[in-house]
């Protein structure tokens, strides 16, 4: 079964010349697009010839995937629209993508621009490659495209450089991951797996429900695991951050009031709660101007006419060139 082409669309409050420059200038393009580490234009043989380019994408562990492509700008009747068409391929055996093609379209939309892309590609490695593409690579590739579009929007609308946005996102998601792991660990290990290690004794000292401490401890453990999972999925929510802070205080203060000797222990509720509160605060501070792939449209609206512009075959062999 054929896969649908990847579609991403996002409205940006910018001008057409500025957006065109940030997407067509290789030095600017490679700064915001996760899909490319390097882009280099090659000398043209003629003014009317498509622009050839080379690209490279670092995939980690010292490895990179390189390829070539060409792009051109067809003339459109509407002055409020521009179109950039490209074809690309990679001859590297490690590249899942063999060849592909697509386009970028820029449409004047009130005070801003609707920036959209549609592209598709063919894969290597036969059935295994098609399955890997369908289950893993294509969803990640579409997500990276949408995330990059929103990073470009933040750059253009708020003048925050892409490198700063990436650093902020790295700090944010590191804090979110740390919080999720700490919540789940505290709920699973000391409360569900090894309650007799100390948590049960502590609960018996501060609890007013005699005889049901073990059941209460298991309930608290499950609640902490749920909070950990929700903190990962709702990491942009201010309400979720407030819930985590309140839960930490409710779990920490009673223990200190009824068992103040815990403060003398090398690892105590304070040494856990304070860093977690710090992670919550940092995650909230870095949430502002954080790229969100969900902001982008991933399917074209049915009322829009045309779809793929005339003369563009997204299934065409990239080596045959642009039409």
Secondary structure as GFF3:
##gff-version 3
##sequence-region A 1 323
A	DSSP	beta_strand	6	12	.	.	.	ID=ss1
A	DSSP	alpha_helix	16	24	.	.	.	ID=ss2
A	DSSP	alpha_helix	26	32	.	.	.	ID=ss3
A	DSSP	beta_strand	38	41	.	.	.	ID=ss4
A	DSSP	beta_strand	51	60	.	.	.	ID=ss5
A	DSSP	beta_strand	63	72	.	.	.	ID=ss6
A	DSSP	beta_strand	81	89	.	.	.	ID=ss7
A	DSSP	beta_strand	97	109	.	.	.	ID=ss8
A	DSSP	beta_strand	112	123	.	.	.	ID=ss9
A	DSSP	alpha_helix	126	132	.	.	.	ID=ss10
A	DSSP	pi_helix	133	137	.	.	.	ID=ss11
A	DSSP	alpha_helix	138	158	.	.	.	ID=ss12
A	DSSP	alpha_helix	162	187	.	.	.	ID=ss13
A	DSSP	pi_helix	188	193	.	.	.	ID=ss14
A	DSSP	three_ten_helix	195	197	.	.	.	ID=ss15
A	DSSP	alpha_helix	199	206	.	.	.	ID=ss16
A	DSSP	alpha_helix	213	233	.	.	.	ID=ss17
A	DSSP	alpha_helix	238	258	.	.	.	ID=ss18
A	DSSP	three_ten_helix	260	264	.	.	.	ID=ss19
A	DSSP	alpha_helix	269	285	.	.	.	ID=ss20
A	DSSP	three_ten_helix	293	295	.	.	.	ID=ss21
A	DSSP	three_ten_helix	318	320	.	.	.	ID=ss22
###
